[in-house]
Amino acid sequence: MTHAAELPAWAALSVAVLLLFGAGLALVGAVGLLRFGSFYERVHAPTLATTFGIGCVLVASMLFFSLVQSRFILHEVLIAVLVVITTPVTLMLLTRAALYRDRIEGREAVPPPPRSRR
Amino acid sequence: MRRVLPHPLIALFLLGAWLLLVESVSPGAVLLGGVLAAGGSWALASLAPPRARLRRLALAPGLLCDVLVEVLRSNYAVARIILSSTKGGARRSGFVRIRLDMRAPYGLAALACILTTTPGTVWVDYDSAEGTMLLHVLDLVDEAEWVRIVKERWERRLMEIFE
């Protein structure tokens, strides 16, 4: 971060605000993970960090490095695309695994499987 | 065309990703990226996935915008729930089973990604025999409302694109 001091004030300010906001959302997601009661509720909490939270951090990163190196830095777009494609898959796998186990063990109030699979 | 490049869209995406990674559009980068993209699309063809039929791709950008707006809104809603909830409280979360009319596999995959990416809803299960999906909603007020949202806001438009 040796070049950070050369940034104009408006850029430094907006990068800082975006970073803090993104990090704040990730923190709120973590708090949710702690406060929610059941597994199915907890699954919802990290999506804050993986959508708008990471979006803010990536925009901040693009802005900062584009200004410091005075050319467009765009590979953060790739991170965003990959995160958006891969996190739902992980969350769905986790939820389905939990549902499968709860159905087998008969715990919690989970909906029964559809008639065709009973 | 199909024999030379089995999945042109995937190949284009791979080439774009490669150019973004190396951050250059020099002839060398484009050539190497093109070879990699073609290789990727051949590798995918050898897996023989079901073919996607994109009927009206022009609708996709509008849909993407709506997803973005919806993600922003639910970010706010879920953050408020997390910060304000006193252990349990009046909020009720639960499952909703929704009957879908869409059968296109990629349309269903897109719907699953949209619903799971949006904070507050997670796509849990899909039953292809009955054509029903199971959705978990963090703040479940009215089940009929969710059925309406999923069917009208997302499913109808995805069907226009994929079927």
Interface residues (C-beta under 8 A of the other chain):
Chain A: L25 V28 G29 V31 G32 R35 F36 G37 S38 Y40 E41 V43 H44 A45 T47 L48 T50 T51 F52 I73 L74 H75 V77 L78 V81 V84 I85 T87 P88 L91 M92 T95 R96 L99 V110 P111 P113 P114 R115 S116 R117
Chain B: A17 L20 L21 E23 V71 L72 N75 V78 A79 I81 I82 L83 S85 K87 G88 S93 F95 R97 A112 C113 T116 T117 T118 P119 G120 T121 V122 W123 V124 D125 D127 A129 E130 T132 L134 H136 L138
